[in-house]
Amino acid sequence: MRLRLFVLSVLATWLWTGPALAEKRVALIMGNSAYKNVARLANPANDAALVGGMFRKAGFDTVDIKLDLNAADMRRSLREFAGRTRNADVAVIYYAGHGIELDGANYLIPTDAALETDGDVLDETVALDRALFAVEPAKQLRLVILDACRDNPFAKTMKRTVASRAIGRGLAKVEPTSPNTLIAFAAKAGSTASDGNSQNSPFAAALVERLPAPGLDLRKAFGFVRDDVLKSTGYKQEPYVYGSLGGDDVPLVAAKPVIAGPQANPDSEIRRDYELALQLGTRDGWTAFLNRFPSGFYADLAKGQLNKIAAEENRAAAAEKARQAEEEKARLASDRAKKAEQEKAAAAAKAAEDTKAAAEKAKQTEEAKAAAAEQRRKDAEAAVAKALADKQAAEKALAEKIANDKAAAELAAKQASEKAQRDGEQKVAAVTPTQSTPRLSSQETAKLVQSELRRVGCHPAPTDGIWTDSSQRSLALFNKYAGTKFDAKQASLEALDAIKAKTGRICPLVCDHGFKADGDACVKIACRAGYRVNDDNECEKVQDKKPVATRDDSNKRDNERKKVESTPAKPQATGQIYCNSTGCRPVRSGCRLEDTGRRGGITGTSLVEVCN
């Protein structure tokens, strides 16, 4: 019988671990701390060593740990890793260091990057897509983990070559295109991560704690990582995972093999010894039980049984003393002892009787306590048995549901395939007759070109079909940004076709100071109370400096006010704002400012608003 159990155990272990051993799993770990052009990061090198050790303990076939990589080293490491993933089932890349988001795309920053302008990002960094390309050949799981959402010092000093170019805070949201691909961020898109106050970042510490749990699905493991980081950072940093996996659990470490059969209750041995001691019912038996199990639920029950035995012993001793007192009283009475001795014996007998009654009462109390404890023990065992039965029923129901869902999915897939095959057999070819394009007049052509130029953001004036200087400037602006060379002096069908081919805005949207681009419109920058827009078009706190007013300052302000009221107002242009005697406002769409030298009989008023 023992031999049969041993063979079944070995067979179950082989069947459980066989697929896991057959999988080939590779990992590339990169940590950049020693940046040359900005301050050194304390934790990435430590985080890379910690996470790399975790993957090695998890049984990965290959774990390459690379520290402080420049741009050439990062590209070479990713290229070599891509070669190893072609024969791998699971491929993982972990990166700790600086990252940057530019126009919705994410980039990893090597240690030798300078990033003086936004254009340098394309030359001096490594795109996140390059890492996704490296893990793509893996057959079962592709995982990229980025602890690169720190506050980026490069973005603060970087010069922008295009005003409308967006440089985000943290990293941008990513949606993987390959199946079975997960991308884990240390902080949610658009937010930054903390480097922590210890040797490792909160994100790295949570990863090595949760990911290696045997049999734990990666999606649930990253959920625990999120909870741990939120708690350790005071709910300021929330990790996030992008991508999706199938319905099966995908653990980083396979669950330990379990042989089918009833599970042993860890308290069964204690309960068996307790029941033996209960049958024996002696002080020596309960003392031996407590020597072996000095604490716990059953130990408390055993102490109650000892108290019950002690109460019985006290009652028996009191009864013996009462008997002896009675015998002494009878002896004294028979011997006609002195009255004092008789009274003394009577008092002793009464005292013994009282002691006996107290001992009897104590015994009853201890028996009640022991009975209550025994009932609690039985209730606890019944609750454990019920919980075990409920768990087994829930597991059985879950297994049946998974099997039913799988059968329904296979049936739906089969029906969809048969329908697609029938539809493919019934499709027919359609022939569209060609039609000649009617000729357009020059005014109609001009109006169409103006309309298309307005659609791509190059023509702010009305679309009236009159080809003016404003229309010529609009077509010239389109040539500049679209790389075309159409004659701007006239509207042509060739230019119309080229403009129609553009699906989005071509000419950039330029906004005035105090405004920012929001899609195809400029919206005013709104700062919270106590802040104002500075020269860099950013909100900064207003310094509360209130000068002390004097009589001389008051007289000076009155003189300046009178001087302004006596001087004719002069229209002037400041950027895209037009000012005259009635006030200031933005220049209207389709209008421009021109220098006329003299207008309205007022010398010096040379800037006026002219509309086509």
C-alpha positions as CSV (number, residue, x, y, z in Angstrom):
1,M,0.0,0.0,0.0
2,R,2.8,2.4,0.9
3,L,4.6,1.5,-2.3
4,R,1.5,2.4,-4.3
5,L,1.1,5.8,-2.6
6,F,4.8,6.5,-3.2
7,V,4.4,5.7,-7.0
8,L,1.3,7.9,-7.2
9,S,3.0,10.8,-5.5
10,V,6.0,10.6,-7.9
11,L,3.7,10.4,-10.9
12,A,1.6,13.4,-9.8
13,T,4.7,15.5,-9.2
14,W,6.1,14.6,-12.6
15,L,2.8,15.4,-14.3
16,W,2.5,18.8,-12.5
17,T,6.1,20.0,-13.0
18,G,6.6,18.6,-16.5
19,P,5.2,21.5,-18.5
20,A,6.8,24.1,-16.2
21,L,10.2,22.5,-16.7
22,A,9.7,22.4,-20.5
23,E,9.1,26.2,-20.7
24,K,12.0,28.4,-21.6
25,R,11.9,31.7,-19.7
26,V,14.4,34.6,-20.3
27,A,14.7,38.0,-18.6
28,L,16.6,41.2,-19.3
29,I,17.1,43.6,-16.3
30,M,18.3,47.2,-16.8
31,G,19.0,49.8,-14.1
32,N,20.4,53.3,-14.9
33,S,21.6,55.3,-11.9
34,A,24.8,57.1,-12.9
35,Y,23.4,59.8,-15.2
36,K,26.2,62.1,-16.6
37,N,24.2,65.3,-17.2
38,V,21.6,65.2,-14.3
39,A,21.7,64.2,-10.7
40,R,22.4,60.5,-9.9
41,L,19.4,58.3,-9.1
42,A,19.9,56.3,-5.8
43,N,17.8,53.2,-6.3
44,P,17.6,51.9,-9.9
45,A,20.9,49.9,-9.7
46,N,19.8,48.4,-6.3
47,D,16.3,47.7,-7.8
48,A,17.7,46.0,-10.8
49,A,19.9,43.7,-8.6
50,L,16.9,42.9,-6.3
51,V,14.5,42.2,-9.2
52,G,17.1,40.2,-11.1
53,G,17.7,38.0,-8.1
54,M,14.0,37.4,-7.8
55,F,13.8,36.1,-11.4
56,R,16.8,33.8,-10.8
57,K,15.1,32.3,-7.7
58,A,12.0,31.9,-9.8
59,G,13.8,29.5,-12.1
60,F,14.3,31.6,-15.2
61,D,16.7,30.0,-17.7
62,T,18.6,33.2,-18.5
63,V,18.6,36.5,-16.4
64,D,20.9,39.3,-17.7
65,I,21.4,42.2,-15.3
66,K,22.8,45.3,-17.0
67,L,23.6,48.5,-15.0
68,D,24.3,52.1,-16.1
69,L,23.9,51.6,-19.9
70,N,24.6,54.3,-22.4
71,A,22.5,54.6,-25.7
72,A,24.7,52.1,-27.6
73,D,24.7,49.6,-24.8
74,M,20.9,49.7,-24.4
75,R,20.3,49.1,-28.1
76,R,22.9,46.3,-28.2
77,S,21.4,44.6,-25.1
78,L,17.8,44.8,-26.6
79,R,19.1,43.4,-29.9
80,E,20.8,40.5,-28.2
81,F,17.8,39.8,-26.0
82,A,15.5,39.7,-29.0
83,G,17.6,36.9,-30.4
84,R,17.1,34.8,-27.2
85,T,13.3,35.4,-27.2
86,R,12.8,33.6,-30.5
87,N,13.0,30.2,-28.8
88,A,11.5,31.3,-25.5
89,D,8.0,30.8,-24.1
90,V,8.2,33.7,-21.6
91,A,10.2,36.9,-22.1
92,V,10.4,39.7,-19.4
93,I,12.2,43.1,-19.5
94,Y,12.5,45.2,-16.4
95,Y,13.8,48.8,-16.6
96,A,14.6,51.2,-13.7
97,G,15.7,54.8,-14.4
98,H,14.6,57.9,-16.2
99,G,11.9,57.9,-18.9
100,I,10.1,60.6,-20.9
101,E,6.9,61.0,-22.9
102,L,7.0,63.2,-26.1
103,D,3.8,63.7,-28.2
104,G,2.2,60.6,-26.7
105,A,5.2,58.2,-27.2
106,N,7.4,56.9,-24.4
107,Y,11.2,56.7,-24.4
108,L,13.8,55.2,-22.0
109,I,16.7,57.6,-21.2
110,P,20.3,56.2,-21.3
111,T,23.0,57.5,-18.9
112,D,24.8,59.6,-21.6
113,A,21.8,61.5,-22.8
114,A,21.9,65.4,-22.7
115,L,18.5,66.2,-24.2
116,E,19.1,69.9,-24.7
117,T,16.1,70.2,-27.1
118,D,13.0,68.2,-27.7
119,G,14.4,67.1,-31.0
120,D,17.3,65.3,-29.2
121,V,14.8,62.8,-27.8
122,L,14.6,60.8,-31.1
123,D,18.4,60.6,-31.3
124,E,19.6,60.1,-27.7
125,T,17.0,57.8,-26.2
126,V,15.5,54.4,-26.8
127,A,11.8,54.1,-27.7
128,L,9.6,51.9,-25.6
129,D,8.5,50.2,-28.8
130,R,12.0,48.9,-29.2
131,A,11.6,46.9,-25.9
132,L,8.2,45.6,-27.0
133,F,9.8,44.5,-30.3
134,A,12.4,42.6,-28.3
135,V,9.8,40.5,-26.3
136,E,7.4,40.0,-29.2
137,P,8.8,36.6,-30.4
138,A,8.0,34.9,-27.1
139,K,5.3,32.3,-27.5
140,Q,3.2,32.4,-24.3
141,L,3.9,35.6,-22.2
142,R,5.5,39.0,-23.0
143,L,6.0,41.2,-19.9
144,V,7.6,44.7,-19.8
145,I,8.0,46.3,-16.3
146,L,8.9,50.0,-16.2
147,D,10.0,51.7,-12.9
148,A,10.7,54.9,-15.0
149,C,7.9,57.3,-14.0
150,R,10.1,59.5,-11.8
151,D,10.0,63.3,-11.9
152,N,12.1,63.9,-15.0
153,P,14.8,66.6,-14.7
154,F,15.5,66.7,-18.4
155,A,11.9,68.1,-19.1
156,K,12.6,71.1,-17.0
157,T,15.7,72.3,-18.9
158,M,14.8,71.0,-22.4
159,K,14.2,73.7,-25.1
160,R,11.2,73.2,-27.3
161,T,11.6,73.7,-31.0
162,V,7.9,73.7,-31.6
163,A,5.6,75.5,-29.1
164,S,2.7,73.1,-29.5
165,R,4.8,70.0,-28.9
166,A,3.6,68.2,-25.7
167,I,6.1,66.8,-23.1
168,G,4.1,64.9,-20.6
169,R,4.5,64.3,-16.9
170,G,5.5,60.7,-16.2
171,L,4.7,58.2,-19.1
172,A,1.9,58.1,-21.6
173,K,-0.8,55.3,-21.7
174,V,0.2,52.3,-23.8
175,E,-2.1,49.7,-25.5
176,P,-0.1,46.7,-26.6
177,T,-1.0,45.4,-30.1
178,S,0.4,41.9,-29.6
179,P,-1.7,39.3,-27.6
180,N,-0.6,38.0,-24.2
181,T,1.4,41.2,-23.6
182,L,1.4,43.1,-20.3
183,I,3.1,46.5,-19.6
184,A,3.4,47.4,-15.9
185,F,4.0,51.1,-14.9
186,A,5.3,52.0,-11.5
187,A,2.8,54.9,-11.6
188,K,-0.4,55.4,-13.6
189,A,0.0,57.3,-17.0
190,G,0.4,61.0,-16.5
191,S,1.7,60.7,-12.9
192,T,5.2,60.3,-11.3
193,A,6.6,57.6,-9.0
194,S,8.5,57.9,-5.7
195,D,12.1,56.7,-5.4
196,G,11.4,55.9,-1.7
197,N,13.5,56.5,1.4
198,S,15.1,53.1,1.6
199,Q,17.5,51.2,-0.5
200,N,14.8,50.2,-3.0
201,S,11.8,51.9,-4.5
202,P,8.3,51.0,-3.2
203,F,7.5,49.5,-6.6
204,A,10.5,47.2,-6.7
205,A,10.0,46.1,-3.1
206,A,6.4,45.2,-3.8
207,L,7.4,43.3,-7.0
208,V,9.8,40.9,-5.3
209,E,7.3,40.3,-2.5
210,R,4.3,39.5,-4.7
211,L,5.4,38.1,-8.1
212,P,7.1,34.9,-7.0
213,A,4.1,33.6,-5.0
214,P,3.6,30.0,-6.3
215,G,0.5,29.6,-8.4
216,L,-0.5,33.3,-8.2
217,D,-1.8,34.7,-11.5
218,L,0.2,37.7,-12.7
219,R,-2.9,39.9,-12.9
220,K,-3.7,39.3,-9.3
221,A,-0.1,39.6,-8.3
222,F,0.1,43.1,-9.9
223,G,-3.1,43.9,-8.1
224,F,-1.4,43.1,-4.7
225,V,1.6,45.2,-5.9
226,R,-0.8,48.1,-6.5
227,D,-2.3,47.8,-3.0
228,D,1.2,47.6,-1.4
229,V,2.5,50.7,-3.2
230,L,-0.6,52.7,-2.5
231,K,-0.3,51.9,1.2
232,S,3.4,52.6,1.5
233,T,3.2,56.0,-0.4
234,G,0.2,57.3,1.5
235,Y,-2.1,56.7,-1.6
236,K,0.1,59.1,-3.7
237,Q,1.4,56.5,-6.2
238,E,-0.8,54.0,-8.0
239,P,0.9,51.4,-10.3
240,Y,-1.0,50.4,-13.4
241,V,-0.9,47.5,-15.9
242,Y,-1.8,47.8,-19.5
243,G,-2.6,44.9,-21.9
244,S,-4.6,41.7,-21.4
245,L,-4.1,37.9,-21.1
246,G,-6.4,35.0,-21.7
247,G,-8.7,33.2,-19.3
248,D,-6.1,30.8,-17.9
249,D,-4.0,31.7,-14.8
250,V,-0.5,32.8,-15.7
251,P,1.8,32.5,-12.6
252,L,5.4,33.5,-12.6
253,V,6.2,30.5,-10.4
254,A,4.1,27.3,-10.7
255,A,2.1,26.1,-7.8
256,K,3.5,23.4,-5.6
257,P,2.2,19.9,-6.5
258,V,-0.7,18.7,-4.5
259,I,-1.6,15.0,-4.3
260,A,-5.3,14.4,-4.5
261,G,-7.0,13.2,-1.3
262,P,-8.4,14.5,1.9
263,Q,-6.4,17.3,3.5
264,A,-5.0,16.8,6.9
265,N,-6.2,19.0,9.7
266,P,-3.2,20.5,11.5
267,D,-5.1,20.3,14.8
268,S,-6.0,16.6,14.3
269,E,-3.0,15.3,16.3
270,I,-3.7,17.7,19.2
271,R,-7.4,16.8,19.2
272,R,-6.6,13.1,19.3
273,D,-4.2,13.5,22.3
274,Y,-6.8,15.7,24.0
275,E,-9.5,13.1,23.7
276,L,-7.1,10.4,25.1
277,A,-6.4,12.6,28.1
278,L,-10.1,13.2,28.5
279,Q,-10.8,9.5,28.6
280,L,-8.0,9.0,31.2
281,G,-9.3,11.9,33.3
282,T,-6.3,12.1,35.7
283,R,-4.0,14.9,36.8
284,D,-1.0,13.1,35.4
285,G,-2.7,12.8,32.0
286,W,-3.6,16.5,31.7
287,T,-0.1,17.5,32.9
288,A,1.5,15.4,30.2
289,F,-0.8,16.9,27.6
290,L,0.1,20.5,28.7
291,N,3.8,19.7,28.7
292,R,3.5,18.7,25.0
293,F,1.0,21.4,24.0
294,P,1.5,24.4,26.4
295,S,-0.6,26.9,24.4
296,G,-3.6,27.1,22.1
297,F,-7.3,26.3,22.2
298,Y,-6.9,22.7,23.4
299,A,-4.3,23.7,26.1
300,D,-6.9,26.1,27.6
301,L,-9.4,23.2,27.7
302,A,-6.9,21.0,29.4
303,K,-6.2,23.7,32.1
304,G,-10.0,23.8,32.7
305,Q,-10.0,20.0,33.2
306,L,-7.1,20.3,35.7
307,N,-9.0,23.0,37.6
308,K,-12.0,20.6,37.7
309,I,-9.8,17.8,39.2
310,A,-8.3,20.2,41.8
311,A,-11.8,21.2,42.9
312,E,-12.7,17.6,43.3
313,E,-9.6,16.9,45.3
314,N,-10.3,19.9,47.6
315,R,-13.9,18.7,48.1
316,A,-12.7,15.2,49.0
317,A,-10.1,16.7,51.5
318,A,-12.8,18.8,53.1
319,A,-15.1,15.8,53.4
320,E,-12.4,13.8,55.1
321,K,-11.8,16.6,57.6
322,A,-15.5,16.8,58.3
323,R,-15.6,13.1,59.0
324,Q,-12.7,13.3,61.3
325,A,-14.3,16.2,63.2
326,E,-17.5,14.3,63.6
327,E,-15.6,11.3,64.9
328,E,-13.7,13.5,67.4
329,K,-17.0,15.1,68.5
330,A,-18.5,11.7,69.1
331,R,-15.5,10.6,71.0
332,L,-15.6,13.6,73.2
333,A,-19.3,13.2,73.8
334,S,-18.9,9.6,74.7
335,D,-16.1,10.3,77.0
336,R,-18.1,13.1,78.7
337,A,-15.4,15.6,77.9
338,K,-15.5,19.0,79.2
339,K,-18.0,21.5,77.8
340,A,-15.2,23.7,76.4
341,E,-13.8,20.9,74.5
342,Q,-17.2,19.9,73.2
343,E,-17.8,23.5,72.0
344,K,-14.4,23.6,70.4
345,A,-15.2,20.3,68.6
346,A,-18.6,21.6,67.6
347,A,-17.0,24.8,66.2
348,A,-14.4,22.7,64.3
349,A,-17.2,20.5,62.9
350,K,-19.2,23.6,61.8
351,A,-16.1,25.1,60.2
352,A,-15.4,21.8,58.4
353,E,-19.0,21.6,57.2
354,D,-18.7,25.2,55.8
355,T,-15.5,24.3,54.1
356,K,-17.1,21.2,52.6
357,A,-20.1,23.3,51.3
358,A,-17.7,25.9,49.7
359,A,-15.6,23.1,48.1
360,E,-18.8,21.5,46.7
361,K,-19.9,24.8,45.3
362,A,-16.4,25.4,43.7
363,K,-16.6,21.9,42.2
364,Q,-19.9,22.7,40.6
365,T,-18.6,25.9,39.2
366,E,-15.5,24.3,37.6
367,E,-17.7,21.5,36.2
368,A,-19.9,24.1,34.6
369,K,-16.9,25.9,33.1
370,A,-15.4,22.6,31.8
371,A,-18.8,21.7,30.2
372,A,-19.0,25.2,28.5
373,A,-15.4,24.9,27.2
374,E,-16.1,21.4,25.9
375,Q,-19.2,22.7,24.1
376,R,-17.1,25.6,22.5
377,R,-14.6,23.0,21.3
378,K,-17.3,21.0,19.6
379,D,-18.8,24.1,18.1
380,A,-15.4,25.2,16.7
381,E,-14.8,21.8,15.2
382,A,-18.2,21.9,13.6
383,A,-17.6,25.4,12.1
384,V,-14.2,24.2,10.6
385,A,-15.9,21.2,9.1
386,K,-18.7,23.3,7.6
387,A,-16.1,25.9,6.2
388,L,-14.2,23.0,4.5
389,A,-17.4,21.6,3.0
390,D,-18.4,25.1,1.7
391,K,-15.0,25.6,0.2
392,Q,-15.1,22.2,-1.6
393,A,-18.6,23.0,-3.0
394,A,-17.4,26.4,-4.2
395,E,-14.4,24.9,-6.0
396,K,-16.6,22.3,-7.6
397,A,-19.1,25.0,-8.8
398,L,-16.2,27.1,-10.2
399,A,-14.8,24.2,-12.1
400,E,-18.2,23.4,-13.6
401,K,-18.7,27.1,-14.6
402,I,-15.2,27.2,-16.3
403,A,-16.0,24.0,-18.2
404,N,-19.4,25.3,-19.3
405,D,-17.9,28.7,-20.4
406,K,-15.2,27.0,-22.3
407,A,-17.7,24.8,-24.2
408,A,-19.9,27.8,-25.0
409,A,-16.9,29.7,-26.3
410,E,-15.8,26.8,-28.6
411,L,-19.4,26.4,-29.9
412,A,-19.6,30.2,-30.7
413,A,-16.2,30.1,-32.4
414,K,-17.3,27.2,-34.5
415,Q,-20.6,28.9,-35.5
416,A,-18.8,32.1,-36.4
417,S,-16.3,30.2,-38.6
418,E,-19.1,28.4,-40.4
419,K,-20.9,31.7,-41.0
420,A,-17.8,33.4,-42.3
421,Q,-17.2,30.5,-44.7
422,R,-20.8,30.8,-46.0
423,D,-20.5,34.5,-46.5
424,G,-17.2,34.1,-48.4
425,E,-18.9,31.7,-50.9
426,Q,-21.8,34.1,-51.5
427,K,-19.9,37.4,-52.2
428,V,-20.0,38.9,-55.7
429,A,-18.0,41.5,-57.5
430,A,-19.4,44.9,-58.1
431,V,-18.5,47.2,-60.9
432,T,-18.8,51.0,-60.5
433,P,-19.3,53.0,-63.7
434,T,-16.8,55.8,-64.1
435,Q,-18.0,59.3,-64.4
436,S,-16.4,62.3,-65.9
437,T,-15.5,65.1,-63.5
438,P,-17.3,68.4,-64.3
439,R,-15.1,71.4,-65.0
440,L,-15.0,74.0,-62.3
441,S,-14.7,77.8,-62.7
442,S,-11.7,79.6,-61.2
443,Q,-13.9,81.1,-58.4
444,E,-15.3,77.7,-57.5
445,T,-11.8,76.2,-57.5
446,A,-10.6,79.0,-55.3
447,K,-13.5,78.6,-52.9
448,L,-12.8,74.8,-52.6
449,V,-9.1,75.4,-52.0
450,Q,-9.9,78.0,-49.4
451,S,-12.2,75.6,-47.6
452,E,-9.7,72.8,-47.6
453,L,-6.9,75.2,-46.4
454,R,-9.2,76.2,-43.5
455,R,-9.8,72.6,-42.6
456,V,-6.1,71.8,-42.2
457,G,-5.6,75.0,-40.1
458,C,-3.8,77.2,-42.8
459,H,-6.6,79.7,-43.8
460,P,-8.2,81.8,-41.1
461,A,-10.1,84.1,-43.6
462,P,-13.6,83.5,-44.9
463,T,-14.1,81.1,-47.9
464,D,-15.5,83.6,-50.4
465,G,-13.9,82.3,-53.7
466,I,-11.8,85.5,-54.1
467,W,-8.1,84.7,-54.3
468,T,-6.6,87.6,-52.4
469,D,-3.2,88.1,-50.8
470,S,-4.5,86.4,-47.6
471,S,-5.3,83.3,-49.7
472,Q,-1.9,83.3,-51.3
473,R,-0.2,83.5,-47.9
474,S,-2.4,80.6,-46.7
475,L,-1.3,78.4,-49.7
476,A,2.3,79.4,-49.1
477,L,2.0,78.4,-45.5
478,F,0.6,75.0,-46.6
479,N,3.6,74.6,-48.9
480,K,6.0,75.3,-46.0
481,Y,4.6,72.7,-43.6
482,A,3.4,70.1,-46.2
483,G,6.6,70.2,-48.3
484,T,4.8,71.1,-51.5
485,K,5.7,73.7,-54.2
486,F,2.3,74.8,-55.6
487,D,2.0,78.3,-57.2
488,A,0.5,80.5,-54.5
489,K,-0.7,83.2,-57.0
490,Q,-3.6,81.1,-58.1
491,A,-5.8,78.2,-57.0
492,S,-5.3,74.9,-58.9
493,L,-7.0,71.5,-58.9
494,E,-3.6,69.9,-58.2
495,A,-3.3,71.9,-55.0
496,L,-6.9,71.0,-54.1
497,D,-6.2,67.3,-54.4
498,A,-3.0,67.6,-52.4
499,I,-4.8,69.4,-49.6
500,K,-7.7,66.9,-49.6
501,A,-5.2,64.1,-49.1
502,K,-4.2,65.5,-45.7
503,T,-6.4,64.1,-42.9
504,G,-5.4,66.4,-40.0
505,R,-4.1,69.8,-39.2
506,I,-1.0,70.8,-41.2
507,C,-0.3,74.4,-40.1
508,P,0.5,74.7,-36.3
509,L,-1.9,76.4,-34.0
510,V,-0.1,79.4,-32.4
511,C,-1.7,80.8,-29.2
512,D,-1.1,84.1,-27.4
513,H,0.5,84.6,-24.0
514,G,-2.0,83.4,-21.4
515,F,-3.6,80.8,-23.8
516,K,-2.7,77.2,-24.6
517,A,-3.6,74.9,-27.5
518,D,-6.6,72.5,-26.9
519,G,-7.2,70.6,-30.1
520,D,-7.9,73.1,-32.8
521,A,-8.6,76.0,-30.4
522,C,-6.8,78.3,-28.0
523,V,-8.2,78.2,-24.5
524,K,-7.3,80.6,-21.7
525,I,-4.9,79.2,-19.0
526,A,-6.8,79.1,-15.7
527,C,-4.6,79.3,-12.5
528,R,-5.9,78.5,-9.1
529,A,-6.3,81.2,-6.5
530,G,-3.0,82.8,-5.5
531,Y,-1.3,81.9,-8.8
532,R,-0.7,83.8,-12.1
533,V,0.6,83.0,-15.6
534,N,4.3,83.8,-15.8
535,D,6.5,84.6,-18.9
536,D,6.9,80.9,-19.6
537,N,3.1,80.4,-19.9
538,E,3.1,78.4,-16.6
539,C,1.2,79.1,-13.4
540,E,3.4,80.4,-10.5
541,K,2.5,81.6,-7.0
542,V,2.0,85.3,-6.6
543,Q,4.4,86.9,-4.1
544,D,2.5,88.9,-1.5
545,K,4.5,92.1,-1.4
546,K,2.4,95.2,-0.5
547,P,4.2,98.5,-0.8
548,V,3.5,101.1,1.9
549,A,1.7,104.1,0.4
550,T,2.9,107.7,1.1
551,R,1.6,111.1,0.4
552,D,4.2,111.6,-2.4
553,D,3.2,108.3,-4.1
554,S,-0.5,109.4,-4.0
555,N,0.3,112.8,-5.6
556,K,2.5,111.0,-8.2
557,R,-0.4,108.7,-9.2
558,D,-2.8,111.6,-9.5
559,N,-0.4,113.5,-11.8
560,E,0.1,110.4,-14.0
561,R,-3.7,109.8,-14.2
562,K,-4.3,113.4,-15.3
563,K,-1.5,113.2,-17.9
564,V,-3.1,110.0,-19.4
565,E,-6.5,111.6,-19.5
566,S,-5.2,114.7,-21.4
567,T,-3.3,112.6,-24.0
568,P,-5.1,111.1,-27.0
569,A,-5.2,107.3,-26.9
570,K,-2.9,105.5,-29.4
571,P,-3.9,102.2,-30.9
572,Q,-1.1,99.6,-30.6
573,A,-0.6,95.9,-31.3
574,T,0.9,93.6,-28.7
575,G,1.3,90.1,-30.1
576,Q,-2.2,89.1,-31.2
577,I,-3.9,91.8,-29.1
578,Y,-5.3,95.1,-30.6
579,C,-5.7,98.1,-28.4
580,N,-7.3,101.5,-29.0
581,S,-9.1,104.2,-27.0
582,T,-12.1,101.9,-26.3
583,G,-9.9,99.1,-24.8
584,C,-8.0,95.9,-25.9
585,R,-9.2,92.7,-27.6
586,P,-7.7,89.8,-29.7
587,V,-7.3,90.5,-33.4
588,R,-10.4,89.1,-35.2
589,S,-10.2,86.0,-37.4
590,G,-9.3,87.0,-41.0
591,C,-7.8,90.3,-40.0
592,R,-4.3,91.7,-39.6
593,L,-2.4,94.7,-38.3
594,E,-0.9,97.2,-40.8
595,D,1.3,100.3,-40.4
596,T,-0.4,103.3,-42.1
597,G,1.7,106.1,-40.5
598,R,-1.3,108.4,-39.8
599,R,-5.0,107.5,-39.4
600,G,-8.0,109.5,-38.1
601,G,-6.1,112.8,-37.8
602,I,-4.0,111.5,-34.9
603,T,-0.2,111.6,-35.4
604,G,1.6,108.4,-34.4
605,T,-1.3,106.0,-34.6
606,S,0.3,103.8,-37.3
607,L,-1.0,100.3,-36.3
608,V,-4.6,99.6,-37.4
609,E,-6.7,96.4,-37.8
610,V,-7.4,95.7,-41.5
611,C,-9.8,92.9,-42.6
612,N,-10.2,91.5,-46.1
